Amino acid sequence: MRKHIIIGLSLSLAGCQGSMPWYKEHPERKNIIIDGREFLVVPTPKGKNSYMVWENIFAEWRPDMLEKKQMQIKAAEKVTGCKVTDSERPEGTAMLQVLVSCNSN
């Protein structure tokens, strides 16, 4: 029984690297103000053109999430200097994962 508890605890801790506290402490995190609201932009482990963006408050799904998405995209573009080409909101979160393209044309 004890072995099962240890294995379960190990598996639950293994997912912590991708959790929001890890992103909030990321050394490459950038904070930016968009329309009076602070957003955090952090590169993800998925690649150099992938970022997570969220407002620096506790937020649940609200009616203004479409407006917030536009602000999150604007924050990512200002921080990276690149164009957001794709975005996805992980289910049940206020974070937005974006992909950017940095064409020098």
N, C-alpha and C positions, 0 to 999 in steps of 0.2 A: 504494500500500500504506500509506504513512504517513497519508494522508487517512482511510483506513478505521480505523486505530488511534485517531486523534484523535476521530473521530465515536463510536466505541465507548466511549472513555473519557468523553466528554461525556455520553453516554446513561447510563452507569453512575453518574456523579456526580449526575445529575439526580434520582435516587431517594433521595439522602441526607437530604433534609429530613424524610422520613417515618420515618427509621430511629430506633432506640431512643436512640442518643447525642443526637440532636436533642431528643427528649422529656426526657431526663435533665437537659438544660441549660435547659429551658423556664423562663422567668421566673415563670410562674404555677404551677409544680409545687408540690404540697403533699405533705409526708411525714406519715404517720400510723402509729401502732402499734396493731395489732389482735392480741389474744391473744399478745403478746410478739414479734410479727413485724412488721417495717417494710414498709409499702407506699407506693408513689409514685402520686399521682393527678394527671393532666395533661390539660388541655383539648385536644381535637384540632381540626384545621382544618375538620372536617366541620360544625361548628356549636356554638352556645353550650351545648347540652345533651348533647354528646358528649365522653366522657373515655376515656383509656387508664389502666388500673390494672395494676401489676405489683409483685411482691415485690422488695425492694431486695437481691436476691442473684442470682447466675447460677442459673437453674433450667431444667431440661429437663422433658419430660413425665414425671410421676411418678404413682404410685397415689393420692397425696393431692390430685390436681388438682381433684376435685370439692369437697373441703373448702376448698382454696385459692380456688376460685371464690366460695364463700360469703363468705370473708374479704375478697376483692376487692370484692364487692358492698357489704359492710358498710363498707369503707374509703371507697368512692365516696359512699355515702349520708351518712356522717359529715362528709366534707370539703365536700360540696355542700349539705347540708341538704335534699336532695331524694330522691325515691324512684326507684330503678333500675327502669325499665320494660322494658328489653330488654338483652341482652348477647350477645356473640359473641367467641369466641376465634379469632383468625387462626391458620390451620393452621400447625403447627410452632412455635408460640410459647407462652410462659407468660403473655403479656399478655392482658388481658381488655378489650375495648372495650365500653363501656356507654352507654346512653342514659338520661337522667334526666328526670323530670317534676317541676316545682316548683310544684305547685298550692298556693295560699294558702288553701284551704278548711279 
